[in-house]
Amino acid sequence: ENIAEAILVLKDGSLLPQHKLTSKHCDLLVANHLKQQGAGFATDTNVVTILTQTNQIQLPCMNKRDVSVEIWKQLMQLAEAKGA
C-alpha cells in the first residue's frame, strides 16, 4: 500500500475532498481553504484540512512551514500504522 498526498482546493468549503480521498485511493489528502483569510498561494500562511480515511484535522491559519510539519506528522502516523 502506498501513502499518497494530494492537494485539493476547496471551492465552496464543502468536504468534497472526502470523495476525492476515496476515488483517488489516497491515504491522506490536504484540502486548501483558499477563500479564508490568511490562506492561499500569495501569503506566508495557510488554512487547510488534513483528511485521512478515519480522521479530519482542521488546522487554524498558520505558517506554511508549520502546516508542512503537521502534514508530515500525519504521514508518519499513517506509515507507522501500516508498518512501514
TAMODA-V911429 format. One record per residue. RES is the residue in one letter. PSI is psi in whole degrees, 0 to 359 (999 if undefined). D_FIRST is the distance of its C-alpha to the first C-alpha in whole Angstrom. Layout:
# TAMODA-V911429
RES;PSI;D_FIRST, RES;PSI;D_FIRST
This chain:
# TAMODA-V911429
E;141;0, N;148;4, I;122;7, A;147;9, E;133;13, A;145;16, I;128;19, L;133;21, V;126;25, L;128;27, K;324;30, D;12;31, G;359;30, S;168;28, L;45;24, L;332;23, P;330;20, Q;321;19, H;317;19, K;321;17, L;315;14, T;314;14, S;331;15, K;1;13, H;41;10, C;154;10, D;336;9, L;139;12, L;141;15, V;118;19, A;123;22, N;122;25, H;82;28, L;334;31, K;353;34, Q;145;34, Q;135;36, G;0;35, A;160;32, G;187;31, F;338;31, A;20;35, T;168;35, D;358;33, T;169;32, N;160;29, V;119;28, V;162;25, T;130;23, I;123;19, L;137;17, T;181;14, Q;336;14, T;359;16, N;150;18, Q;123;21, I;110;22, Q;114;25, L;143;26, P;175;30, C;121;32, M;164;31, N;139;31, K;327;28, R;317;27, D;324;27, V;316;25, S;325;22, V;316;23, E;320;22, I;315;19, W;318;18, K;316;18, Q;320;16, L;319;13, M;320;14, Q;318;14, L;317;11, A;318;10, E;318;12, A;330;12, K;357;8, G;21;10, A;999;9
